[in-house]
């Protein structure tokens, strides 16, 4: 794949302050986009937004997704062996008990249905719907659903697998009428958007009064990022253009006219993030780790992070934001 054309982004999208390098010489370990990438962090201590500088140009940004499989679950764990089989057996035995004792079972259920079980079903739009797996689950709760994604092949899967109403393109291309949806969801989408406030303004316009915007995104202040630093799965250059903490995600949402904004973080299903991060770290450093320890650490760390959240609730791997119009 040829290198992407880029543009300099020296100033913070939110407050206009200068950025200072957070990580340099990052490479795309996931899908092999050429180039070395740099992440900057806002020098304003009250902001701390993180962004890619330079960023791919709007014209070249689609090239970063040529080998990208929208919402595909990549197995980061080693191939199945006797040790892994034994470890997985132990995991299954203890995990049911641990899920109940720690409250993770409820968190995973909430995340599985994208925090919608407490709401009365209505009209819902999922931006970045991928192959429609989440939309199909939400529809089972009684919602009338639609989806949008830039990936034409993923949209076709959503249509063929689940008979979903799904469209290829950007939100602005559809031109929905105002006050049209009760809920709009964005699952790990906002970090990919070069002008997030513009997208969220359109979300605000097409939401009904009292409607809700629900987003998830990687948390740059998570314990996992602190643990793995430049190897953390959530960085994902050059596709993740902005990386948020709770404050900056709320700020960009309020920039789009939303006033009632709530954020929290979660450790539910963070095992995947830890597994991918550890796998990247191993490949880059050449360090080896026996498969039993590898598999055990990834799921035990999930519970450790969940325990940390009791004292420091901003340390979860994902931010969950709910905003009301």
PyMOL commands that set and color helices and strands:
alter all, ss='L'
color gray80, all
select helices_A, chain A and resi 61-65+82-102+104-112+133-139+152-162+171-174+190-192+196-206+223-231+246-254+271-285+291-308
alter helices_A, ss='H'
color red, helices_A
select strands_A, chain A and resi 6-7+19-26+37-42+50-52+55-56+123-127+144-149+166-168+181-187+207-218+242-243+260-266+318-324
alter strands_A, ss='S'
color yellow, strands_A
deselect
rebuild
show_as cartoon
